[in-house]
Each structure stands twice: as structure tokens, then as C-alpha cells.
Amino acid sequence: MITARERQENLRFVSAVKTAFRRLEDSVKGGDSSAIETAHKSLVSRIDKAVKSGALHRNSGSRKKSRAARVRSRLS
């Protein structure tokens, strides 16, 4: 079924975004600035790909990128 395949694809995109966000948070906790930048860049890329494919709404993608920027700026 086409819809089942598309649903699985969308879930893969969303799951990848969530995983990348967790990696960003872990990098911020670790405090390594190069790892933080790499994780943030990867997360933004995954969000953009998910929005482009239609797995995420563009406003939802913007909200997630904004949240990621706030997390990155904490640098705790």
C-alpha cells in the first residue's frame, strides 16, 4: 500500500528530527562547542528535509529550529 509506505517514511523523518534534537541536548550538556555546532547543523538540516518532504508542516519546522537555537545558546 502506498499510504502505509508514505506513513513509514514520514515517521522516519520525524524520528530522525527527534533523535538529532536529543543529540543536540546531550552536546550542550557536554559543553563541547564544536560538537554543539555540528549537532545543531545536523538538526537544522534534518528539519529542513522533513519540511521539504511534507513530513512536518513548515511552521512546525520553524518552531523546532527556534527551539534548537535556544538550546544551543544555553551552552551550559
PyMOL Python script that loads the backbone (N, CA, C, O; Angstrom):
from pymol import cmd

cmd.read_pdbstr("""\
ATOM      1  N   MET A   1       0.831  -1.188   0.000  1.00  0.00           N
ATOM      2  CA  MET A   1       0.000   0.000   0.000  1.00  0.00           C
ATOM      3  C   MET A   1       0.877   1.253   0.000  1.00  0.00           C
ATOM      4  O   MET A   1       1.881   1.336   0.706  1.00  0.00           O
ATOM      5  N   ILE A   2       0.479   2.181  -0.782  1.00  0.00           N
ATOM      6  CA  ILE A   2       1.250   3.416  -0.906  1.00  0.00           C
ATOM      7  C   ILE A   2       1.167   4.245   0.370  1.00  0.00           C
ATOM      8  O   ILE A   2       2.173   4.788   0.826  1.00  0.00           O
ATOM      9  N   THR A   3      -0.024   4.345   0.945  1.00  0.00           N
ATOM     10  CA  THR A   3      -0.176   5.179   2.136  1.00  0.00           C
ATOM     11  C   THR A   3       0.629   4.649   3.309  1.00  0.00           C
ATOM     12  O   THR A   3       1.176   5.426   4.091  1.00  0.00           O
ATOM     13  N   ALA A   4       0.705   3.328   3.436  1.00  0.00           N
ATOM     14  CA  ALA A   4       1.470   2.736   4.524  1.00  0.00           C
ATOM     15  C   ALA A   4       2.951   3.043   4.354  1.00  0.00           C
ATOM     16  O   ALA A   4       3.645   3.351   5.323  1.00  0.00           O
ATOM     17  N   ARG A   5       3.432   2.955   3.114  1.00  0.00           N
ATOM     18  CA  ARG A   5       4.842   3.264   2.844  1.00  0.00           C
ATOM     19  C   ARG A   5       5.133   4.734   3.129  1.00  0.00           C
ATOM     20  O   ARG A   5       6.158   5.059   3.729  1.00  0.00           O
ATOM     21  N   GLU A   6       4.238   5.622   2.702  1.00  0.00           N
ATOM     22  CA  GLU A   6       4.426   7.053   2.938  1.00  0.00           C
ATOM     23  C   GLU A   6       4.384   7.375   4.427  1.00  0.00           C
ATOM     24  O   GLU A   6       5.139   8.224   4.901  1.00  0.00           O
ATOM     25  N   ARG A   7       3.511   6.704   5.163  1.00  0.00           N
ATOM     26  CA  ARG A   7       3.424   6.920   6.600  1.00  0.00           C
ATOM     27  C   ARG A   7       4.722   6.518   7.287  1.00  0.00           C
ATOM     28  O   ARG A   7       5.216   7.232   8.160  1.00  0.00           O
ATOM     29  N   GLN A   8       5.272   5.375   6.891  1.00  0.00           N
ATOM     30  CA  GLN A   8       6.540   4.928   7.448  1.00  0.00           C
ATOM     31  C   GLN A   8       7.673   5.913   7.126  1.00  0.00           C
ATOM     32  O   GLN A   8       8.544   6.173   7.956  1.00  0.00           O
ATOM     33  N   GLU A   9       7.640   6.447   5.913  1.00  0.00           N
ATOM     34  CA  GLU A   9       8.651   7.422   5.516  1.00  0.00           C
ATOM     35  C   GLU A   9       8.542   8.688   6.371  1.00  0.00           C
ATOM     36  O   GLU A   9       9.551   9.228   6.825  1.00  0.00           O
ATOM     37  N   ASN A  10       7.316   9.151   6.585  1.00  0.00           N
ATOM     38  CA  ASN A  10       7.108  10.339   7.413  1.00  0.00           C
ATOM     39  C   ASN A  10       7.564  10.091   8.850  1.00  0.00           C
ATOM     40  O   ASN A  10       8.175  10.962   9.469  1.00  0.00           O
ATOM     41  N   LEU A  11       7.268   8.905   9.378  1.00  0.00           N
ATOM     42  CA  LEU A  11       7.698   8.575  10.733  1.00  0.00           C
ATOM     43  C   LEU A  11       9.217   8.540  10.840  1.00  0.00           C
ATOM     44  O   LEU A  11       9.782   8.933  11.860  1.00  0.00           O
ATOM     45  N   ARG A  12       9.882   8.063   9.774  1.00  0.00           N
ATOM     46  CA  ARG A  12      11.346   8.051   9.760  1.00  0.00           C
ATOM     47  C   ARG A  12      11.907   9.466   9.844  1.00  0.00           C
ATOM     48  O   ARG A  12      12.853   9.721  10.589  1.00  0.00           O
ATOM     49  N   PHE A  13      11.320  10.388   9.075  1.00  0.00           N
ATOM     50  CA  PHE A  13      11.771  11.776   9.098  1.00  0.00           C
ATOM     51  C   PHE A  13      11.581  12.395  10.481  1.00  0.00           C
ATOM     52  O   PHE A  13      12.491  13.034  11.010  1.00  0.00           O
ATOM     53  N   VAL A  14      10.404  12.207  11.060  1.00  0.00           N
ATOM     54  CA  VAL A  14      10.101  12.788  12.364  1.00  0.00           C
ATOM     55  C   VAL A  14      10.992  12.186  13.446  1.00  0.00           C
ATOM     56  O   VAL A  14      11.473  12.899  14.327  1.00  0.00           O
ATOM     57  N   SER A  15      11.208  10.888  13.381  1.00  0.00           N
ATOM     58  CA  SER A  15      12.062  10.222  14.349  1.00  0.00           C
ATOM     59  C   SER A  15      13.501  10.726  14.249  1.00  0.00           C
ATOM     60  O   SER A  15      14.167  10.911  15.267  1.00  0.00           O
ATOM     61  N   ALA A  16      13.975  10.947  13.034  1.00  0.00           N
ATOM     62  CA  ALA A  16      15.335  11.457  12.841  1.00  0.00           C
ATOM     63  C   ALA A  16      15.485  12.847  13.440  1.00  0.00           C
ATOM     64  O   ALA A  16      16.532  13.175  13.998  1.00  0.00           O
ATOM     65  N   VAL A  17      14.447  13.663  13.329  1.00  0.00           N
ATOM     66  CA  VAL A  17      14.478  15.004  13.915  1.00  0.00           C
ATOM     67  C   VAL A  17      14.552  14.903  15.434  1.00  0.00           C
ATOM     68  O   VAL A  17      15.331  15.616  16.067  1.00  0.00           O
ATOM     69  N   LYS A  18      13.751  14.026  16.019  1.00  0.00           N
ATOM     70  CA  LYS A  18      13.752  13.872  17.475  1.00  0.00           C
ATOM     71  C   LYS A  18      15.115  13.375  17.976  1.00  0.00           C
ATOM     72  O   LYS A  18      15.621  13.849  18.993  1.00  0.00           O
ATOM     73  N   THR A  19      15.696  12.423  17.256  1.00  0.00           N
ATOM     74  CA  THR A  19      16.994  11.888  17.640  1.00  0.00           C
ATOM     75  C   THR A  19      18.066  12.971  17.557  1.00  0.00           C
ATOM     76  O   THR A  19      18.907  13.091  18.449  1.00  0.00           O
ATOM     77  N   ALA A  20      18.032  13.753  16.487  1.00  0.00           N
ATOM     78  CA  ALA A  20      19.018  14.827  16.324  1.00  0.00           C
ATOM     79  C   ALA A  20      18.855  15.872  17.426  1.00  0.00           C
ATOM     80  O   ALA A  20      19.842  16.445  17.887  1.00  0.00           O
ATOM     81  N   PHE A  21      17.618  16.123  17.847  1.00  0.00           N
ATOM     82  CA  PHE A  21      17.398  17.083  18.931  1.00  0.00           C
ATOM     83  C   PHE A  21      17.981  16.566  20.238  1.00  0.00           C
ATOM     84  O   PHE A  21      18.578  17.329  20.997  1.00  0.00           O
ATOM     85  N   ARG A  22      17.814  15.283  20.503  1.00  0.00           N
ATOM     86  CA  ARG A  22      18.398  14.693  21.711  1.00  0.00           C
ATOM     87  C   ARG A  22      19.921  14.776  21.678  1.00  0.00           C
ATOM     88  O   ARG A  22      20.558  15.036  22.699  1.00  0.00           O
ATOM     89  N   ARG A  23      20.496  14.554  20.508  1.00  0.00           N
ATOM     90  CA  ARG A  23      21.956  14.659  20.376  1.00  0.00           C
ATOM     91  C   ARG A  23      22.425  16.082  20.644  1.00  0.00           C
ATOM     92  O   ARG A  23      23.470  16.290  21.260  1.00  0.00           O
ATOM     93  N   LEU A  24      21.650  17.066  20.181  1.00  0.00           N
ATOM     94  CA  LEU A  24      21.996  18.460  20.445  1.00  0.00           C
ATOM     95  C   LEU A  24      21.957  18.740  21.939  1.00  0.00           C
ATOM     96  O   LEU A  24      22.868  19.369  22.477  1.00  0.00           O
ATOM     97  N   GLU A  25      20.914  18.280  22.611  1.00  0.00           N
ATOM     98  CA  GLU A  25      20.814  18.493  24.054  1.00  0.00           C
ATOM     99  C   GLU A  25      21.971  17.825  24.790  1.00  0.00           C
ATOM    100  O   GLU A  25      22.519  18.403  25.729  1.00  0.00           O
ATOM    101  N   ASP A  26      22.350  16.614  24.377  1.00  0.00           N
ATOM    102  CA  ASP A  26      23.476  15.920  25.009  1.00  0.00           C
ATOM    103  C   ASP A  26      24.781  16.673  24.777  1.00  0.00           C
ATOM    104  O   ASP A  26      25.627  16.747  25.668  1.00  0.00           O
ATOM    105  N   SER A  27      24.944  17.232  23.578  1.00  0.00           N
ATOM    106  CA  SER A  27      26.147  18.008  23.279  1.00  0.00           C
ATOM    107  C   SER A  27      26.222  19.254  24.141  1.00  0.00           C
ATOM    108  O   SER A  27      27.298  19.634  24.602  1.00  0.00           O
ATOM    109  N   VAL A  28      25.072  19.894  24.359  1.00  0.00           N
ATOM    110  CA  VAL A  28      25.041  21.094  25.191  1.00  0.00           C
ATOM    111  C   VAL A  28      25.406  20.731  26.625  1.00  0.00           C
ATOM    112  O   VAL A  28      26.131  21.470  27.291  1.00  0.00           O
ATOM    113  N   LYS A  29      24.907  19.601  27.097  1.00  0.00           N
ATOM    114  CA  LYS A  29      25.261  19.161  28.454  1.00  0.00           C
ATOM    115  C   LYS A  29      26.750  18.859  28.559  1.00  0.00           C
ATOM    116  O   LYS A  29      27.367  19.109  29.594  1.00  0.00           O
ATOM    117  N   GLY A  30      27.330  18.315  27.474  1.00  0.00           N
ATOM    118  CA  GLY A  30      28.748  18.007  27.461  1.00  0.00           C
ATOM    119  C   GLY A  30      29.609  19.256  27.426  1.00  0.00           C
ATOM    120  O   GLY A  30      30.706  19.269  27.984  1.00  0.00           O
ATOM    121  N   GLY A  31      29.125  20.307  26.775  1.00  0.00           N
ATOM    122  CA  GLY A  31      29.842  21.576  26.758  1.00  0.00           C
ATOM    123  C   GLY A  31      30.869  21.739  25.651  1.00  0.00           C
ATOM    124  O   GLY A  31      31.539  22.771  25.596  1.00  0.00           O
ATOM    125  N   ASP A  32      31.017  20.765  24.773  1.00  0.00           N
ATOM    126  CA  ASP A  32      31.980  20.875  23.676  1.00  0.00           C
ATOM    127  C   ASP A  32      31.376  21.709  22.553  1.00  0.00           C
ATOM    128  O   ASP A  32      30.420  21.284  21.904  1.00  0.00           O
ATOM    129  N   SER A  33      31.931  22.892  22.323  1.00  0.00           N
ATOM    130  CA  SER A  33      31.304  23.829  21.381  1.00  0.00           C
ATOM    131  C   SER A  33      31.322  23.319  19.943  1.00  0.00           C
ATOM    132  O   SER A  33      30.382  23.586  19.193  1.00  0.00           O
ATOM    133  N   SER A  34      32.369  22.590  19.536  1.00  0.00           N
ATOM    134  CA  SER A  34      32.387  22.083  18.159  1.00  0.00           C
ATOM    135  C   SER A  34      31.328  20.993  17.971  1.00  0.00           C
ATOM    136  O   SER A  34      30.705  20.908  16.912  1.00  0.00           O
ATOM    137  N   ALA A  35      31.125  20.161  18.995  1.00  0.00           N
ATOM    138  CA  ALA A  35      30.090  19.127  18.927  1.00  0.00           C
ATOM    139  C   ALA A  35      28.705  19.760  18.907  1.00  0.00           C
ATOM    140  O   ALA A  35      27.797  19.262  18.241  1.00  0.00           O
ATOM    141  N   ILE A  36      28.546  20.853  19.635  1.00  0.00           N
ATOM    142  CA  ILE A  36      27.257  21.559  19.665  1.00  0.00           C
ATOM    143  C   ILE A  36      26.941  22.116  18.287  1.00  0.00           C
ATOM    144  O   ILE A  36      25.821  21.965  17.800  1.00  0.00           O
ATOM    145  N   GLU A  37      27.914  22.756  17.655  1.00  0.00           N
ATOM    146  CA  GLU A  37      27.698  23.328  16.318  1.00  0.00           C
ATOM    147  C   GLU A  37      27.376  22.243  15.300  1.00  0.00           C
ATOM    148  O   GLU A  37      26.490  22.416  14.463  1.00  0.00           O
ATOM    149  N   THR A  38      28.092  21.125  15.368  1.00  0.00           N
ATOM    150  CA  THR A  38      27.853  20.018  14.447  1.00  0.00           C
ATOM    151  C   THR A  38      26.449  19.441  14.646  1.00  0.00           C
ATOM    152  O   THR A  38      25.737  19.185  13.676  1.00  0.00           O
ATOM    153  N   ALA A  39      26.060  19.241  15.896  1.00  0.00           N
ATOM    154  CA  ALA A  39      24.738  18.686  16.191  1.00  0.00           C
ATOM    155  C   ALA A  39      23.640  19.649  15.753  1.00  0.00           C
ATOM    156  O   ALA A  39      22.611  19.220  15.231  1.00  0.00           O
ATOM    157  N   HIS A  40      23.853  20.946  15.962  1.00  0.00           N
ATOM    158  CA  HIS A  40      22.844  21.933  15.570  1.00  0.00           C
ATOM    159  C   HIS A  40      22.694  21.977  14.055  1.00  0.00           C
ATOM    160  O   HIS A  40      21.577  22.040  13.542  1.00  0.00           O
ATOM    161  N   LYS A  41      23.802  21.945  13.347  1.00  0.00           N
ATOM    162  CA  LYS A  41      23.757  21.973  11.883  1.00  0.00           C
ATOM    163  C   LYS A  41      23.034  20.735  11.339  1.00  0.00           C
ATOM    164  O   LYS A  41      22.236  20.829  10.406  1.00  0.00           O
ATOM    165  N   SER A  42      23.323  19.585  11.934  1.00  0.00           N
ATOM    166  CA  SER A  42      22.677  18.336  11.530  1.00  0.00           C
ATOM    167  C   SER A  42      21.169  18.387  11.791  1.00  0.00           C
ATOM    168  O   SER A  42      20.369  17.948  10.965  1.00  0.00           O
ATOM    169  N   LEU A  43      20.795  18.929  12.955  1.00  0.00           N
ATOM    170  CA  LEU A  43      19.380  19.024  13.304  1.00  0.00           C
ATOM    171  C   LEU A  43      18.635  19.930  12.339  1.00  0.00           C
ATOM    172  O   LEU A  43      17.554  19.576  11.868  1.00  0.00           O
ATOM    173  N   VAL A  44      19.196  21.090  12.041  1.00  0.00           N
ATOM    174  CA  VAL A  44      18.534  22.027  11.130  1.00  0.00           C
ATOM    175  C   VAL A  44      18.377  21.398   9.746  1.00  0.00           C
ATOM    176  O   VAL A  44      17.350  21.572   9.090  1.00  0.00           O
ATOM    177  N   SER A  45      19.396  20.674   9.313  1.00  0.00           N
ATOM    178  CA  SER A  45      19.332  20.001   8.018  1.00  0.00           C
ATOM    179  C   SER A  45      18.207  18.960   8.000  1.00  0.00           C
ATOM    180  O   SER A  45      17.450  18.873   7.034  1.00  0.00           O
ATOM    181  N   ARG A  46      18.106  18.179   9.066  1.00  0.00           N
ATOM    182  CA  ARG A  46      17.059  17.155   9.135  1.00  0.00           C
ATOM    183  C   ARG A  46      15.667  17.779   9.176  1.00  0.00           C
ATOM    184  O   ARG A  46      14.726  17.261   8.573  1.00  0.00           O
ATOM    185  N   ILE A  47      15.547  18.889   9.887  1.00  0.00           N
ATOM    186  CA  ILE A  47      14.255  19.574   9.948  1.00  0.00           C
ATOM    187  C   ILE A  47      13.872  20.079   8.559  1.00  0.00           C
ATOM    188  O   ILE A  47      12.730  19.916   8.128  1.00  0.00           O
ATOM    189  N   ASP A  48      14.822  20.688   7.865  1.00  0.00           N
ATOM    190  CA  ASP A  48      14.549  21.202   6.526  1.00  0.00           C
ATOM    191  C   ASP A  48      14.139  20.092   5.566  1.00  0.00           C
ATOM    192  O   ASP A  48      13.237  20.272   4.748  1.00  0.00           O
ATOM    193  N   LYS A  49      14.810  18.939   5.668  1.00  0.00           N
ATOM    194  CA  LYS A  49      14.460  17.809   4.806  1.00  0.00           C
ATOM    195  C   LYS A  49      13.061  17.289   5.128  1.00  0.00           C
ATOM    196  O   LYS A  49      12.305  16.936   4.222  1.00  0.00           O
ATOM    197  N   ALA A  50      12.716  17.241   6.412  1.00  0.00           N
ATOM    198  CA  ALA A  50      11.388  16.766   6.814  1.00  0.00           C
ATOM    199  C   ALA A  50      10.303  17.720   6.314  1.00  0.00           C
ATOM    200  O   ALA A  50       9.240  17.279   5.878  1.00  0.00           O
ATOM    201  N   VAL A  51      10.570  19.016   6.377  1.00  0.00           N
ATOM    202  CA  VAL A  51       9.600  20.003   5.887  1.00  0.00           C
ATOM    203  C   VAL A  51       9.463  19.887   4.372  1.00  0.00           C
ATOM    204  O   VAL A  51       8.356  19.926   3.835  1.00  0.00           O
ATOM    205  N   LYS A  52      10.591  19.746   3.694  1.00  0.00           N
ATOM    206  CA  LYS A  52      10.573  19.653   2.235  1.00  0.00           C
ATOM    207  C   LYS A  52       9.787  18.437   1.755  1.00  0.00           C
ATOM    208  O   LYS A  52       9.087  18.501   0.744  1.00  0.00           O
ATOM    209  N   SER A  53       9.906  17.327   2.487  1.00  0.00           N
ATOM    210  CA  SER A  53       9.204  16.109   2.084  1.00  0.00           C
ATOM    211  C   SER A  53       7.732  16.123   2.490  1.00  0.00           C
ATOM    212  O   SER A  53       6.944  15.312   2.004  1.00  0.00           O
ATOM    213  N   GLY A  54       7.364  17.044   3.379  1.00  0.00           N
ATOM    214  CA  GLY A  54       5.971  17.112   3.813  1.00  0.00           C
ATOM    215  C   GLY A  54       5.702  16.357   5.099  1.00  0.00           C
ATOM    216  O   GLY A  54       4.555  16.276   5.538  1.00  0.00           O
ATOM    217  N   ALA A  55       6.739  15.801   5.711  1.00  0.00           N
ATOM    218  CA  ALA A  55       6.549  15.065   6.961  1.00  0.00           C
ATOM    219  C   ALA A  55       6.251  16.016   8.111  1.00  0.00           C
ATOM    220  O   ALA A  55       5.563  15.648   9.063  1.00  0.00           O
ATOM    221  N   LEU A  56       6.770  17.249   8.025  1.00  0.00           N
ATOM    222  CA  LEU A  56       6.497  18.281   9.021  1.00  0.00           C
ATOM    223  C   LEU A  56       5.914  19.504   8.321  1.00  0.00           C
ATOM    224  O   LEU A  56       6.298  19.831   7.199  1.00  0.00           O
ATOM    225  N   HIS A  57       4.997  20.165   8.986  1.00  0.00           N
ATOM    226  CA  HIS A  57       4.488  21.438   8.484  1.00  0.00           C
ATOM    227  C   HIS A  57       5.580  22.485   8.625  1.00  0.00           C
ATOM    228  O   HIS A  57       6.399  22.403   9.540  1.00  0.00           O
ATOM    229  N   ARG A  58       5.604  23.467   7.734  1.00  0.00           N
ATOM    230  CA  ARG A  58       6.704  24.441   7.775  1.00  0.00           C
ATOM    231  C   ARG A  58       6.713  25.262   9.055  1.00  0.00           C
ATOM    232  O   ARG A  58       7.783  25.632   9.537  1.00  0.00           O
ATOM    233  N   ASN A  59       5.542  25.556   9.616  1.00  0.00           N
ATOM    234  CA  ASN A  59       5.521  26.294  10.884  1.00  0.00           C
ATOM    235  C   ASN A  59       6.078  25.442  12.023  1.00  0.00           C
ATOM    236  O   ASN A  59       6.761  25.946  12.914  1.00  0.00           O
ATOM    237  N   SER A  60       5.780  24.166  11.980  1.00  0.00           N
ATOM    238  CA  SER A  60       6.313  23.243  12.982  1.00  0.00           C
ATOM    239  C   SER A  60       7.829  23.152  12.851  1.00  0.00           C
ATOM    240  O   SER A  60       8.542  23.107  13.853  1.00  0.00           O
ATOM    241  N   GLY A  61       8.313  23.123  11.629  1.00  0.00           N
ATOM    242  CA  GLY A  61       9.748  23.101  11.403  1.00  0.00           C
ATOM    243  C   GLY A  61      10.414  24.363  11.919  1.00  0.00           C
ATOM    244  O   GLY A  61      11.484  24.302  12.525  1.00  0.00           O
ATOM    245  N   SER A  62       9.790  25.501  11.681  1.00  0.00           N
ATOM    246  CA  SER A  62      10.342  26.769  12.171  1.00  0.00           C
ATOM    247  C   SER A  62      10.375  26.798  13.690  1.00  0.00           C
ATOM    248  O   SER A  62      11.333  27.289  14.287  1.00  0.00           O
ATOM    249  N   ARG A  63       9.329  26.273  14.314  1.00  0.00           N
ATOM    250  CA  ARG A  63       9.271  26.235  15.774  1.00  0.00           C
ATOM    251  C   ARG A  63      10.384  25.352  16.332  1.00  0.00           C
ATOM    252  O   ARG A  63      11.018  25.699  17.328  1.00  0.00           O
ATOM    253  N   LYS A  64      10.618  24.215  15.691  1.00  0.00           N
ATOM    254  CA  LYS A  64      11.668  23.310  16.151  1.00  0.00           C
ATOM    255  C   LYS A  64      13.053  23.930  15.964  1.00  0.00           C
ATOM    256  O   LYS A  64      13.926  23.755  16.813  1.00  0.00           O
ATOM    257  N   LYS A  65      13.261  24.649  14.864  1.00  0.00           N
ATOM    258  CA  LYS A  65      14.556  25.303  14.647  1.00  0.00           C
ATOM    259  C   LYS A  65      14.776  26.413  15.669  1.00  0.00           C
ATOM    260  O   LYS A  65      15.896  26.611  16.141  1.00  0.00           O
ATOM    261  N   SER A  66      13.717  27.134  16.010  1.00  0.00           N
ATOM    262  CA  SER A  66      13.824  28.187  17.011  1.00  0.00           C
ATOM    263  C   SER A  66      14.167  27.597  18.370  1.00  0.00           C
ATOM    264  O   SER A  66      15.006  28.131  19.095  1.00  0.00           O
ATOM    265  N   ARG A  67      13.514  26.499  18.708  1.00  0.00           N
ATOM    266  CA  ARG A  67      13.782  25.826  19.971  1.00  0.00           C
ATOM    267  C   ARG A  67      15.219  25.317  20.012  1.00  0.00           C
ATOM    268  O   ARG A  67      15.879  25.390  21.048  1.00  0.00           O
ATOM    269  N   ALA A  68      15.702  24.802  18.881  1.00  0.00           N
ATOM    270  CA  ALA A  68      17.071  24.309  18.813  1.00  0.00           C
ATOM    271  C   ALA A  68      18.062  25.448  19.002  1.00  0.00           C
ATOM    272  O   ALA A  68      19.094  25.263  19.648  1.00  0.00           O
ATOM    273  N   ALA A  69      17.768  26.622  18.451  1.00  0.00           N
ATOM    274  CA  ALA A  69      18.653  27.770  18.609  1.00  0.00           C
ATOM    275  C   ALA A  69      18.706  28.200  20.070  1.00  0.00           C
ATOM    276  O   ALA A  69      19.763  28.591  20.566  1.00  0.00           O
ATOM    277  N   ARG A  70      17.568  28.129  20.759  1.00  0.00           N
ATOM    278  CA  ARG A  70      17.555  28.473  22.196  1.00  0.00           C
ATOM    279  C   ARG A  70      18.390  27.482  22.993  1.00  0.00           C
ATOM    280  O   ARG A  70      19.142  27.875  23.885  1.00  0.00           O
ATOM    281  N   VAL A  71      18.260  26.205  22.674  1.00  0.00           N
ATOM    282  CA  VAL A  71      19.026  25.171  23.368  1.00  0.00           C
ATOM    283  C   VAL A  71      20.517  25.377  23.103  1.00  0.00           C
ATOM    284  O   VAL A  71      21.333  25.262  24.017  1.00  0.00           O
ATOM    285  N   ARG A  72      20.869  25.680  21.863  1.00  0.00           N
ATOM    286  CA  ARG A  72      22.276  25.887  21.512  1.00  0.00           C
ATOM    287  C   ARG A  72      22.849  27.081  22.246  1.00  0.00           C
ATOM    288  O   ARG A  72      24.010  27.058  22.654  1.00  0.00           O
ATOM    289  N   SER A  73      22.059  28.114  22.417  1.00  0.00           N
ATOM    290  CA  SER A  73      22.563  29.330  23.048  1.00  0.00           C
ATOM    291  C   SER A  73      22.764  29.172  24.555  1.00  0.00           C
ATOM    292  O   SER A  73      23.465  29.973  25.174  1.00  0.00           O
ATOM    293  N   ARG A  74      22.154  28.146  25.146  1.00  0.00           N
ATOM    294  CA  ARG A  74      22.342  27.907  26.592  1.00  0.00           C
ATOM    295  C   ARG A  74      23.785  27.609  26.926  1.00  0.00           C
ATOM    296  O   ARG A  74      24.346  28.160  27.873  1.00  0.00           O
ATOM    297  N   LEU A  75      24.385  26.725  26.134  1.00  0.00           N
ATOM    298  CA  LEU A  75      25.783  26.328  26.326  1.00  0.00           C
ATOM    299  C   LEU A  75      26.153  26.086  27.777  1.00  0.00           C
ATOM    300  O   LEU A  75      27.197  26.534  28.252  1.00  0.00           O
ATOM    301  N   SER A  76      25.283  25.373  28.472  1.00  0.00           N
ATOM    302  CA  SER A  76      25.534  25.099  29.886  1.00  0.00           C
ATOM    303  C   SER A  76      26.632  24.132  30.052  1.00  0.00           C
ATOM    304  O   SER A  76      26.982  23.783  31.179  1.00  0.00           O
TER     305      SER A  76
END
""", "prot")
cmd.dss("prot")
cmd.show_as("cartoon", "prot")
cmd.util.cbc("prot")
cmd.orient("prot")
